[in-house]
Amino acid sequence: MAKIVIAGGTGMIGQRIEKLLLAKNHEVFILTRSPKKANHIAWDLENKTIDTLKIEGTNYLINLCGENIGSKRWTKKRKVELHDSRIGTNTFLYEKFKGLKSLNQFLSASGINCYPLDSIDTPQLEKDAYGSDYLSQLVRAWEESADLFSDDALVAKIRISMVLDKEDGALQKLLPLAKWGVLSPMGNGKQWMNWVHIEDVSSAYVFAIENNLDGAFNLTGQPEKNTDFTKALLKSQGRRLIFPKIPSFVLKMILGEQATIVLDGVKGDNSKLKNLGFTYKFETIESAFTDLFG
C-alpha cells in the first residue's frame, strides 16, 4: 500500500484515478482549496500554501492541474492562465515536495499536441522533437517544469489526447450536434485527431505507478482523420454525414489562433506504452463509442 497525493483530483480524470487506486487498497489524498473529506489536503496555489504535515510520507504525487485549452479565446491574459496553471503548479509542487525522501515518482499530465504541425502523416514518437507553435511550446515548458523532480524521483509525463467521456470533456460540445445530425468535418477534414477513452486514461496512470515509468508517454487510441471521427460519432447516434465541411477561414475568424486545436493535428504513436505492457481497453474509435453510447 502506498500513499498517493493527487492535485486536480476532483476533476473528471482525477476521480477515476482515485477510484482505481482505492480499489487496490492505496491511501489516496486529494489536494483541494475546500477540504470537506478525511482524505482532503488543504492547499492554495494563489497564496502558495499547503498543509505540509499531511503531505509527509507521500510516495507518489500526481498533478492533473491545467486550465482547459479550448474553453476560452487565447488572449494574452488567457495564455498567462494556461501557463501558470501548468508550469506554475508543477513548480509550486516541486518546492513543497522536493524534501520528501519518501517520494518515488512524480506523474504530470501533459499534452500530445506537442509535435511539429508539418509532420502530417508521420506517426510521432515520444523521442521526436517538439513543434514550434504555441501549444507545442506550452507542452515543452510544462514537461520541463515536471522534470524539476527528476533529481529525486522518477518523472512520468503522460501526453494525454482528447479524452472521450459522455459526461464531460469535448464530447459534451460535439454530442448535441451529432444527435441532431448537424455535425460536420472541420477544415479539409484530413487532419489527425488523437483521442483516448476515459477508462484508458485512469488505467494508464495506475499502470505508470505500478511499473515505475519514467519519461514521456503518448496516451492515445488509434488516431482518426477528422472526417472519419465525425462519421463515427454521427453513426453512434444513428446519423450520417450530410453537411459540408466547415471552411478553415470560418473557424479562424471565430476562434482566432485557437483554431489550431481543430484544424491542425498530428498522428500520435502509442506503441511505447503498449510495448511496456499497457493494454488499451478501447483502442479503436468504434469500440470507444460502442462502450459510451451502446
Residue frames relative to the residue before (quaternion, step in Angstrom):
aa qw qx qy qz dx dy dz
M 1.0000 0.0000 0.0000 0.0000 0.00 0.00 0.00
A 0.1286 -0.8018 0.5827 0.0329 3.57 -0.88 0.99
K 0.4034 -0.6656 0.5640 0.2760 3.55 -1.28 0.42
I 0.0322 -0.8174 0.5726 -0.0552 3.56 -0.58 1.22
V 0.1376 -0.7882 0.5983 0.0442 3.57 -0.83 1.05
I 0.1250 -0.8057 0.5780 0.0346 3.58 -0.87 1.00
A 0.1861 -0.7330 0.6459 0.1043 3.55 -0.89 1.03
G 0.7642 0.2276 -0.2089 0.5663 3.58 -0.74 1.01
G 0.3672 0.7916 -0.4272 0.2366 3.55 1.24 0.42
T 0.6188 0.5556 -0.3580 0.4247 3.59 1.21 -0.16
G 0.5663 0.6191 -0.3724 0.3967 3.59 1.29 -0.09
M 0.7944 -0.3384 0.2406 0.4433 3.52 -1.41 -0.02
I 0.7306 0.4154 -0.2370 0.4874 3.58 0.78 -1.02
G 0.6554 0.5504 -0.3143 0.4109 3.56 0.89 -0.95
Q 0.6518 0.5192 -0.3184 0.4519 3.58 0.97 -0.83
R 0.6482 0.5095 -0.3177 0.4683 3.58 1.03 -0.78
I 0.6528 0.5073 -0.3145 0.4664 3.59 0.96 -0.87
E 0.6355 0.5365 -0.3295 0.4469 3.58 0.93 -0.88
K 0.6552 0.5261 -0.3079 0.4463 3.57 0.92 -0.92
L 0.6713 0.4945 -0.2979 0.4648 3.59 0.94 -0.89
L 0.6770 0.5004 -0.2940 0.4525 3.56 0.93 -0.89
L 0.6364 0.5190 -0.3270 0.4677 3.59 1.02 -0.75
A 0.6290 0.5424 -0.3262 0.4514 3.56 1.08 -0.74
K 0.6954 0.4223 -0.2540 0.5230 3.57 1.25 -0.45
N 0.5414 -0.6902 0.3433 0.3357 3.54 1.34 0.47
H 0.3905 0.6883 -0.5135 0.3318 3.58 1.08 0.68
E 0.4442 -0.6204 0.5595 0.3238 3.55 -1.30 0.33
V 0.0415 -0.8180 0.5735 -0.0147 3.59 -0.62 1.08
F 0.0614 -0.7931 0.6059 -0.0084 3.54 -0.86 1.06
I 0.2448 -0.7802 0.5667 0.1004 3.55 -1.04 0.87
L 0.3300 -0.7169 0.5797 0.2029 3.56 -0.90 0.97
T 0.1388 0.8011 -0.5655 0.1385 3.58 -0.72 1.03
R 0.5069 -0.6450 0.4806 0.3099 3.57 -1.16 0.61
S 0.7771 0.2507 -0.1350 0.5613 3.59 1.20 -0.50
P 0.1474 -0.8272 0.5379 0.0686 3.60 0.28 1.25
K 0.0114 0.8148 -0.5778 0.0459 3.55 -0.81 1.07
K 0.7435 0.3362 -0.1922 0.5452 3.58 1.25 -0.36
A 0.6784 -0.5108 0.3489 0.3964 3.53 -1.29 0.40
N 0.7363 0.4058 -0.2385 0.4860 3.61 1.08 -0.63
H 0.4887 0.6423 -0.4399 0.3939 3.58 1.24 0.42
I 0.1492 -0.7625 0.6253 0.0728 3.54 -1.11 0.82
A 0.4097 -0.7377 0.4866 0.2262 3.56 -0.75 1.07
W 0.1588 0.7486 -0.6388 0.0792 3.53 -1.09 0.83
D 0.1141 -0.7714 0.6238 0.0529 3.55 -1.25 0.48
L 0.3092 -0.7897 0.5037 0.1645 3.56 -0.26 1.27
E 0.6425 0.5540 -0.3313 0.4130 3.55 0.95 -0.87
N 0.7708 0.3164 -0.1607 0.5291 3.55 1.00 -0.88
K 0.4066 -0.7585 0.4326 0.2687 3.57 1.37 0.18
T 0.4832 0.6400 -0.4579 0.3837 3.57 0.83 1.03
I 0.0337 0.7731 -0.6325 0.0334 3.54 -1.24 0.57
D 0.4984 -0.6371 0.4930 0.3206 3.57 -1.13 0.63
T 0.2426 -0.8344 0.4799 0.1208 3.57 0.10 1.32
L 0.6077 0.5670 -0.3655 0.4190 3.60 1.04 -0.62
K 0.7192 0.4673 -0.2564 0.4457 3.57 0.96 -0.88
I 0.6577 0.4843 -0.3415 0.4651 3.63 1.16 -0.20
E 0.4207 0.7014 -0.4683 0.3343 3.58 1.27 -0.02
G 0.8102 0.2754 -0.2055 0.4748 3.55 -1.02 0.80
T 0.3812 0.7324 -0.4851 0.2881 3.62 1.25 0.19
N 0.2462 -0.7796 0.5628 0.1215 3.57 -0.90 0.99
Y 0.7941 0.0838 -0.0188 0.6017 3.57 1.07 -0.78
L 0.1088 -0.7863 0.6075 0.0282 3.55 -0.95 0.96
I 0.1016 -0.7941 0.5990 0.0154 3.56 -0.76 1.12
N 0.0727 -0.7899 0.6070 0.0481 3.59 -0.88 0.90
L 0.0696 -0.8121 0.5790 -0.0202 3.54 -0.55 1.26
C 0.4159 0.7471 -0.4420 0.2713 3.59 1.29 0.05
G 0.3742 0.7015 -0.5559 0.2428 3.54 -1.17 0.64
E 0.4377 -0.6960 0.5042 0.2641 3.57 -0.72 1.07
N 0.5886 -0.6052 0.4158 0.3382 3.56 -1.10 0.77
I 0.4602 -0.7178 0.4628 0.2427 3.56 -0.68 1.17
G 0.8057 0.3592 -0.1562 0.4443 3.57 0.87 -0.93
S 0.5251 0.6967 -0.3917 0.2923 3.60 1.20 -0.12
K 0.8018 0.1399 -0.0633 0.5776 3.62 1.15 -0.56
R 0.6117 -0.5414 0.4224 0.3927 3.57 -1.24 0.42
W 0.4824 -0.6949 0.4623 0.2658 3.53 -1.10 0.75
T 0.0227 0.7780 -0.6223 0.0826 3.55 0.26 1.26
K 0.6859 -0.4490 0.3483 0.4546 3.59 -1.27 0.14
K 0.6424 0.5232 -0.3138 0.4637 3.56 1.01 -0.86
R 0.6711 0.5010 -0.3083 0.4512 3.58 0.92 -0.90
K 0.6332 0.5322 -0.3366 0.4500 3.59 1.00 -0.73
V 0.6100 0.5281 -0.3455 0.4792 3.57 1.09 -0.65
E 0.6526 0.5120 -0.3101 0.4645 3.58 0.99 -0.85
L 0.6476 0.5129 -0.3185 0.4648 3.59 0.97 -0.84
H 0.6597 0.5076 -0.2947 0.4694 3.56 1.01 -0.85
D 0.7260 0.4635 -0.2648 0.4336 3.57 0.68 -1.08
S 0.6526 0.5225 -0.3208 0.4452 3.59 1.06 -0.71
R 0.7017 0.4070 -0.2513 0.5280 3.57 1.27 -0.35
I 0.7743 0.3423 -0.1823 0.5001 3.55 0.41 -1.25
G 0.6500 0.5296 -0.3129 0.4462 3.56 0.99 -0.86
T 0.6621 0.5053 -0.3041 0.4624 3.56 1.00 -0.82
N 0.6445 0.5127 -0.3234 0.4660 3.60 0.92 -0.87
T 0.6651 0.5140 -0.2996 0.4513 3.57 0.93 -0.92
F 0.6458 0.5159 -0.3116 0.4687 3.57 0.99 -0.86
L 0.6637 0.5024 -0.3063 0.4618 3.58 0.89 -0.92
Y 0.6230 0.5390 -0.3416 0.4523 3.58 1.00 -0.77
E 0.6609 0.5164 -0.3098 0.4478 3.58 0.90 -0.90
K 0.7284 0.4377 -0.2396 0.4695 3.59 1.03 -0.75
F 0.7660 0.3712 -0.1927 0.4882 3.62 1.08 -0.64
K 0.4907 0.7192 -0.4176 0.2599 3.62 1.18 -0.37
G 0.6961 0.4787 -0.2920 0.4484 3.60 1.09 -0.48
L 0.5368 0.6430 -0.4029 0.3689 3.58 1.26 -0.06
K 0.3138 -0.7721 0.5266 0.1677 3.57 -0.49 1.18
S 0.6030 0.5881 -0.3445 0.4145 3.58 1.24 -0.43
L 0.5793 0.6325 -0.3747 0.3519 3.61 1.18 -0.50
N 0.2112 -0.8038 0.5512 0.0740 3.55 -0.66 1.21
Q 0.8287 0.0066 0.0863 0.5529 3.56 0.94 -0.89
F 0.1691 -0.7349 0.6475 0.1096 3.52 -1.17 0.75
L 0.1064 -0.7957 0.5955 0.0309 3.58 -0.80 1.05
S 0.0798 -0.8198 0.5670 -0.0015 3.55 -0.54 1.21
A 0.4401 -0.6266 0.5658 0.3058 3.53 -1.10 0.73
S 0.0076 0.7675 -0.6408 0.0154 3.55 -1.21 0.58
G 0.4214 -0.7170 0.4951 0.2515 3.59 -1.25 -0.04
I 0.4565 -0.6903 0.4895 0.2748 3.54 -1.05 0.75
N 0.5859 0.5668 -0.3712 0.4445 3.59 1.28 -0.17
C 0.4079 0.7257 -0.4468 0.3276 3.56 0.78 1.09
Y 0.6037 0.5865 -0.3397 0.4196 3.59 1.30 -0.01
P 0.6690 -0.5126 0.3430 0.4148 3.61 -1.17 0.44
L 0.4578 -0.7191 0.4577 0.2526 3.56 -0.85 0.96
D 0.6528 0.5033 -0.3259 0.4630 3.59 1.23 -0.22
S 0.4266 0.7182 -0.4552 0.3083 3.59 1.27 0.24
I 0.2107 -0.8369 0.4781 0.1635 3.57 1.35 -0.34
D 0.8538 -0.1487 0.1143 0.4857 3.62 -0.57 -1.11
T 0.4816 0.6693 -0.4443 0.3501 3.61 1.21 0.09
P 0.4182 -0.7017 0.5067 0.2757 3.64 -0.65 1.03
Q 0.2953 -0.7869 0.5252 0.1334 3.56 -0.81 1.06
L 0.2185 -0.7793 0.5811 0.0855 3.53 -0.76 1.15
E 0.6636 -0.5324 0.3538 0.3884 3.55 -1.21 0.51
K 0.6622 0.5162 -0.3041 0.4501 3.58 1.12 -0.62
D 0.5342 0.6452 -0.4019 0.3699 3.61 1.24 -0.26
A 0.6396 -0.5770 0.3677 0.3505 3.55 -1.23 0.57
Y 0.5337 -0.5709 0.5110 0.3579 3.52 -1.34 0.36
G 0.4852 -0.6304 0.5129 0.3227 3.54 -1.26 0.41
S 0.5210 -0.6476 0.4640 0.3064 3.56 -1.31 0.10
D 0.5191 0.6520 -0.4114 0.3691 3.61 1.24 -0.13
Y 0.7398 -0.4431 0.2787 0.4228 3.56 -1.28 0.26
L 0.6979 0.4767 -0.2931 0.4470 3.59 0.75 -1.00
S 0.6382 0.5355 -0.3277 0.4456 3.58 0.96 -0.85
Q 0.6968 0.4667 -0.2701 0.4730 3.55 0.93 -0.90
L 0.5863 0.5466 -0.3668 0.4721 3.59 1.16 -0.52
V 0.6606 0.4917 -0.3018 0.4803 3.58 0.95 -0.89
R 0.6166 0.5523 -0.3462 0.4415 3.57 0.99 -0.78
A 0.6799 0.4698 -0.2861 0.4850 3.58 0.87 -0.93
W 0.6028 0.5680 -0.3336 0.4503 3.57 1.10 -0.78
E 0.7160 0.4440 -0.2541 0.4750 3.57 0.83 -0.99
E 0.6187 0.5360 -0.3470 0.4577 3.57 1.06 -0.65
S 0.6452 0.5015 -0.3260 0.4754 3.58 1.05 -0.69
A 0.6100 0.5362 -0.3513 0.4658 3.60 1.11 -0.61
D 0.6575 0.5423 -0.3029 0.4264 3.56 1.04 -0.79
L 0.4128 0.6841 -0.4839 0.3569 3.60 1.26 0.03
F 0.6673 0.5280 -0.2879 0.4394 3.56 1.12 -0.73
S 0.5221 0.7234 -0.3789 0.2458 3.58 1.19 -0.53
D 0.6023 0.5625 -0.3734 0.4259 3.61 1.13 -0.38
D 0.7846 0.3306 -0.1487 0.5029 3.57 1.14 -0.61
A 0.8126 0.1121 -0.0270 0.5714 3.61 1.17 -0.43
L 0.5898 -0.5123 0.4666 0.4147 3.52 -1.34 0.17
V 0.1519 -0.7848 0.5948 0.0857 3.58 -1.12 0.65
A 0.0691 -0.7865 0.6137 0.0061 3.58 -0.62 1.17
K 0.1076 -0.7903 0.6027 0.0257 3.57 -0.69 1.15
I 0.1594 -0.8245 0.5411 0.0450 3.56 -0.26 1.31
R 0.2132 -0.7997 0.5535 0.0929 3.57 -0.39 1.26
I 0.1419 -0.8514 0.5043 0.0257 3.51 0.11 1.39
S 0.3415 -0.7139 0.5786 0.1976 3.55 -1.10 0.81
M 0.7165 -0.3575 0.3238 0.5040 3.58 -1.27 -0.22
V 0.2948 -0.7901 0.5178 0.1438 3.56 -0.60 1.17
L 0.2434 -0.7774 0.5676 0.1193 3.56 -0.83 1.04
D 0.2408 0.7163 -0.6157 0.2231 3.54 -0.65 1.23
K 0.4117 -0.7536 0.4504 0.2444 3.58 -0.56 1.11
E 0.6597 0.5152 -0.3106 0.4504 3.60 1.21 -0.35
D 0.8122 0.0996 -0.0016 0.5748 3.58 1.15 -0.47
G 0.7226 0.4814 -0.3056 0.3909 3.57 -1.33 0.02
A 0.8387 -0.2538 0.1613 0.4541 3.52 -1.35 -0.38
L 0.6311 0.5642 -0.3454 0.4050 3.61 1.00 -0.75
Q 0.5450 0.6177 -0.4056 0.3962 3.58 1.16 -0.45
K 0.6941 0.4521 -0.2658 0.4932 3.58 1.11 -0.72
L 0.7228 0.4664 -0.2465 0.4463 3.57 0.98 -0.87
L 0.6189 0.6148 -0.3433 0.3482 3.56 1.00 -0.83
P 0.6522 0.5006 -0.3515 0.4478 3.67 0.81 -0.76
L 0.6431 0.5168 -0.3226 0.4641 3.60 1.02 -0.77
A 0.6572 0.5050 -0.3090 0.4665 3.57 1.02 -0.83
K 0.6423 0.5367 -0.3276 0.4382 3.59 0.97 -0.80
W 0.7126 0.4148 -0.2414 0.5117 3.55 1.12 -0.72
G 0.4734 -0.7106 0.4142 0.3151 3.58 1.28 -0.05
V 0.5720 0.6099 -0.3766 0.3988 3.58 1.19 0.40
L 0.4135 0.7015 -0.4767 0.3312 3.60 1.22 0.34
S 0.0785 -0.8086 0.5831 0.0029 3.57 -0.93 0.95
P 0.5660 -0.5563 0.4676 0.3892 3.59 -1.22 0.39
M 0.3533 -0.7438 0.5335 0.1932 3.56 -1.18 0.56
G 0.8092 0.1394 -0.1420 0.5528 3.56 -0.93 0.89
N 0.7860 -0.2612 0.2057 0.5212 3.57 -0.88 -0.93
G 0.4639 -0.7190 0.4156 0.3086 3.58 1.29 -0.10
K 0.6079 0.5897 -0.3417 0.4073 3.58 1.27 -0.07
Q 0.5047 0.6577 -0.4293 0.3583 3.58 1.25 -0.15
W 0.4988 -0.6714 0.4677 0.2857 3.55 -1.09 0.77
M 0.1540 -0.7536 0.6315 0.0983 3.53 -1.19 0.68
N 0.1848 -0.7553 0.6208 0.1003 3.53 -0.82 1.04
W 0.0195 0.8003 -0.5938 0.0807 3.56 -0.84 0.99
V 0.0328 -0.7894 0.6119 0.0363 3.58 -1.22 0.35
H 0.4829 -0.6614 0.4982 0.2848 3.56 -1.03 0.85
I 0.6011 -0.6016 0.3926 0.3503 3.59 -1.01 0.82
E 0.6423 0.5268 -0.3377 0.4426 3.61 0.99 -0.71
D 0.6576 0.4974 -0.3147 0.4703 3.58 1.03 -0.71
V 0.5865 0.5617 -0.3735 0.4484 3.60 1.13 -0.52
S 0.7027 0.4570 -0.2741 0.4714 3.56 0.75 -1.03
S 0.6463 0.5215 -0.3204 0.4557 3.59 1.00 -0.78
A 0.6341 0.5475 -0.3291 0.4357 3.57 1.05 -0.76
Y 0.6445 0.5115 -0.3263 0.4653 3.60 1.00 -0.75
V 0.6480 0.4979 -0.3181 0.4806 3.57 0.96 -0.82
F 0.6270 0.5314 -0.3234 0.4690 3.59 1.02 -0.82
A 0.6511 0.5260 -0.3167 0.4462 3.60 0.94 -0.87
I 0.6506 0.4998 -0.3073 0.4822 3.58 1.07 -0.76
E 0.7169 0.4747 -0.2637 0.4373 3.56 0.77 -1.03
N 0.7594 0.3482 -0.1893 0.5159 3.58 1.18 -0.52
N 0.4222 -0.7497 0.4357 0.2643 3.58 1.28 0.38
L 0.1260 0.8301 -0.5321 0.1094 3.56 0.83 0.98
D 0.0774 -0.7775 0.6241 0.0081 3.53 -1.15 0.75
G 0.6980 0.4292 -0.3261 0.4714 3.60 -0.77 1.02
A 0.6251 -0.5301 0.4196 0.3900 3.55 -1.33 -0.25
F 0.0558 -0.8083 0.5860 -0.0126 3.57 -1.05 0.81
N 0.3563 -0.7108 0.5676 0.2135 3.57 -0.83 1.04
L 0.0807 -0.7832 0.6155 0.0348 3.56 -0.91 0.93
T 0.3505 0.7224 -0.5131 0.3033 3.55 -0.13 1.33
G 0.4403 -0.6236 0.5613 0.3197 3.52 -1.21 0.53
Q 0.7220 -0.3640 0.2932 0.5101 3.59 -1.16 -0.41
P 0.4218 -0.7276 0.4754 0.2581 3.62 -0.52 1.14
E 0.1762 -0.7773 0.5988 0.0787 3.55 -1.15 0.72
K 0.5006 -0.5921 0.5218 0.3558 3.55 -1.17 0.54
N 0.6493 -0.5604 0.3456 0.3806 3.58 -1.06 0.71
T 0.6521 0.5129 -0.3168 0.4597 3.59 0.96 -0.84
D 0.6770 0.4908 -0.2960 0.4617 3.60 0.91 -0.90
F 0.6197 0.5254 -0.3397 0.4738 3.59 1.05 -0.76
T 0.6531 0.5235 -0.3075 0.4527 3.57 0.95 -0.91
K 0.6560 0.5086 -0.3078 0.4650 3.57 0.94 -0.89
A 0.6596 0.5178 -0.3086 0.4490 3.58 0.97 -0.88
L 0.6608 0.4938 -0.3114 0.4716 3.59 0.97 -0.80
L 0.6350 0.5157 -0.3273 0.4730 3.58 1.00 -0.79
K 0.6484 0.5252 -0.3143 0.4527 3.58 0.96 -0.88
S 0.6399 0.5389 -0.3276 0.4390 3.59 1.02 -0.79
Q 0.7159 0.3964 -0.2321 0.5258 3.57 1.26 -0.42
G 0.5645 -0.6320 0.3677 0.3831 3.55 1.28 0.31
R 0.5821 0.5621 -0.3710 0.4555 3.55 1.20 0.54
R 0.2314 -0.7493 0.5942 0.1790 3.55 -1.30 0.11
L 0.6094 -0.5780 0.4059 0.3602 3.54 -1.24 0.45
I 0.0489 0.8192 -0.5680 0.0630 3.58 -0.65 1.12
F 0.6932 0.4676 -0.2828 0.4700 3.59 1.15 -0.47
P 0.5467 -0.6346 0.4335 0.3324 3.61 -1.07 0.65
K 0.6645 -0.4938 0.3840 0.4089 3.53 -1.33 0.28
I 0.4304 -0.6555 0.5515 0.2846 3.54 -1.23 0.58
P 0.4362 -0.7302 0.4518 0.2691 3.64 -0.51 1.11
S 0.6063 -0.5913 0.4029 0.3470 3.54 -1.10 0.76
F 0.6632 0.5290 -0.3266 0.4168 3.58 0.91 -0.91
V 0.6100 0.5469 -0.3510 0.4535 3.59 1.12 -0.63
L 0.6708 0.4932 -0.2927 0.4702 3.57 0.93 -0.92
K 0.6480 0.5121 -0.3198 0.4642 3.58 1.04 -0.75
M 0.6235 0.5280 -0.3375 0.4674 3.58 1.10 -0.68
I 0.7033 0.4679 -0.2604 0.4676 3.56 0.97 -0.87
L 0.8162 0.3098 -0.1156 0.4738 3.57 0.80 -1.08
G 0.3401 -0.7380 0.5136 0.2755 3.58 1.17 -0.44
E 0.8380 -0.1226 0.1178 0.5185 3.57 -1.04 -0.82
Q 0.6000 0.6048 -0.3360 0.4016 3.55 1.15 -0.66
A 0.5003 0.6709 -0.4160 0.3557 3.61 1.22 -0.33
T 0.5174 0.6552 -0.4110 0.3662 3.58 1.20 -0.42
I 0.5583 0.6226 -0.3858 0.3897 3.59 1.15 -0.59
V 0.7889 0.3141 -0.1527 0.5056 3.56 0.94 -0.91
L 0.7075 0.4736 -0.2665 0.4518 3.60 1.14 -0.50
D 0.7535 0.3108 -0.1764 0.5519 3.58 1.14 -0.57
G 0.1274 0.8016 -0.5754 0.1009 3.55 -0.90 0.86
V 0.2168 -0.7586 0.6007 0.1292 3.53 -1.11 0.71
K 0.4740 -0.6718 0.4981 0.2756 3.54 -1.23 0.45
G 0.2141 -0.8082 0.5399 0.0979 3.56 -0.23 1.28
D 0.2889 -0.7426 0.5816 0.1640 3.57 -1.07 0.81
N 0.1953 -0.8260 0.5217 0.0859 3.61 -0.69 1.05
S 0.3760 0.7818 -0.4448 0.2228 3.60 1.26 0.20
K 0.5752 0.6151 -0.3954 0.3666 3.62 1.05 -0.63
L 0.6828 0.4663 -0.2847 0.4850 3.57 0.84 -0.95
K 0.6643 0.5133 -0.3116 0.4451 3.58 0.90 -0.89
N 0.6546 0.5154 -0.3185 0.4521 3.58 0.98 -0.78
L 0.6560 0.4897 -0.3024 0.4883 3.58 1.22 -0.43
G 0.6714 -0.5301 0.2826 0.4341 3.57 1.30 -0.03
F 0.5058 0.6435 -0.4405 0.3688 3.59 1.22 0.03
T 0.1663 -0.7903 0.5857 0.0687 3.57 -0.92 0.93
Y 0.3341 -0.7261 0.5677 0.1974 3.56 -0.75 1.06
K 0.3707 -0.7145 0.5484 0.2268 3.55 -0.91 0.91
F 0.7808 0.1295 -0.0495 0.6092 3.53 1.15 -0.76
E 0.0158 0.8466 -0.5298 0.0492 3.58 0.11 1.27
T 0.7121 0.3702 -0.2519 0.5408 3.60 1.18 -0.44
I 0.5821 -0.6038 0.4095 0.3591 3.56 -1.09 0.67
E 0.6011 0.5656 -0.3574 0.4372 3.59 1.12 -0.64
S 0.6795 0.4795 -0.2965 0.4695 3.59 0.91 -0.90
A 0.6292 0.5366 -0.3357 0.4511 3.59 1.05 -0.73
F 0.7090 0.4478 -0.2709 0.4727 3.59 0.82 -0.95
T 0.5964 0.5492 -0.3648 0.4579 3.60 1.09 -0.60
D 0.6670 0.4873 -0.3019 0.4759 3.58 0.95 -0.83
L 0.7122 0.4744 -0.2718 0.4402 3.58 0.86 -0.91
F 0.8250 0.2461 -0.0884 0.5010 3.57 0.96 -0.88
G 0.4957 -0.6829 0.4236 0.3295 3.59 1.24 -0.11
